[in-house]
Amino acid sequence: MPDTADAAAALLAEAAAQGPGNTIRIVLIVSLVGGALLAWFLLRGYRADDTDAADEAGGPASRTDGGTDRDANA
């Protein structure tokens, strides 16, 4: 039985010497997926097809003044 304990200790020491392989892979994958979700969330507010919803709700797109005050800061 002492041979098994020595072998297990040697395997654990060898595995620890390899570094953070799986951990860094998980961190990279999660950060890439998170970045993609963040980009999707931020960019969905800039869709150009939102004029139909504003027309139905009586919003800014339904005005007849040409929408000049919409870009007042530009």
Backbone torsions as a table, in degrees:
resi	resn	phi	psi	omega
1	MET	NA	-30.9	178.8
2	PRO	-63.5	-25.8	179.0
3	ASP	-66.9	-35.4	179.5
4	THR	-68.0	-41.0	179.4
5	ALA	-65.9	-40.1	178.7
6	ASP	-67.0	-39.6	179.3
7	ALA	-65.9	-41.4	179.0
8	ALA	-64.9	-40.8	178.7
9	ALA	-64.8	-38.8	179.1
10	ALA	-67.3	-40.4	178.4
11	LEU	-65.7	-40.5	178.5
12	LEU	-66.4	-39.1	178.6
13	ALA	-66.5	-37.9	179.2
14	GLU	-69.5	-38.7	179.3
15	ALA	-67.3	-37.5	179.7
16	ALA	-69.3	-26.6	-178.7
17	ALA	-77.1	-13.1	-177.5
18	GLN	-77.0	-21.5	177.6
19	GLY	100.4	-172.2	-173.7
20	PRO	-88.4	52.4	-174.2
21	GLY	-58.0	-59.9	-177.1
22	ASN	-69.8	-34.2	-179.0
23	THR	-64.2	-44.7	-178.7
24	ILE	-69.2	-31.4	175.3
25	ARG	-64.5	-44.1	179.9
26	ILE	-64.4	-43.1	179.9
27	VAL	-62.6	-42.5	179.5
28	LEU	-65.4	-43.1	-179.5
29	ILE	-65.1	-44.1	-179.9
30	VAL	-64.9	-38.9	179.6
31	SER	-68.9	-36.5	176.9
32	LEU	-66.3	-44.1	178.4
33	VAL	-64.9	-40.8	177.6
34	GLY	-63.8	-40.1	177.4
35	GLY	-64.4	-39.4	178.1
36	ALA	-65.8	-41.8	178.4
37	LEU	-66.7	-38.6	177.6
38	LEU	-64.6	-43.1	177.9
39	ALA	-62.6	-42.5	179.0
40	TRP	-62.3	-43.7	-178.2
41	PHE	-65.1	-42.1	-178.6
42	LEU	-73.6	-36.8	-176.2
43	LEU	-80.2	-18.4	-178.7
44	ARG	-70.3	-15.8	175.5
45	GLY	-77.6	-12.1	-178.2
46	TYR	-102.8	19.8	178.4
47	ARG	-66.2	146.5	-179.3
48	ALA	-92.5	-10.5	-175.6
49	ASP	-92.9	22.7	-179.2
50	ASP	-90.8	7.4	-178.6
51	THR	-72.6	-29.5	179.5
52	ASP	-65.3	-42.2	-179.6
53	ALA	-67.0	-36.6	179.2
54	ALA	-70.4	-33.9	177.9
55	ASP	-65.4	-41.4	-178.2
56	GLU	-68.3	-34.7	-176.8
57	ALA	-88.0	-1.7	-178.9
58	GLY	75.6	28.2	-176.4
59	GLY	-81.2	-163.6	-174.8
60	PRO	-60.0	-26.7	-177.3
61	ALA	-74.3	-15.8	-177.6
62	SER	-90.6	-0.7	179.2
63	ARG	-73.9	154.3	-179.2
64	THR	-107.1	9.9	-178.3
65	ASP	-86.5	9.8	177.3
66	GLY	86.3	-3.2	177.1
67	GLY	68.4	32.1	-176.6
68	THR	-70.5	-30.9	-179.9
69	ASP	-81.4	-4.0	178.8
70	ARG	-68.8	-34.5	-179.9
71	ASP	-111.9	46.3	-175.4
72	ALA	-67.1	-28.7	-179.0
73	ASN	-88.1	-6.2	-176.4
74	ALA	-80.3	NA	NA
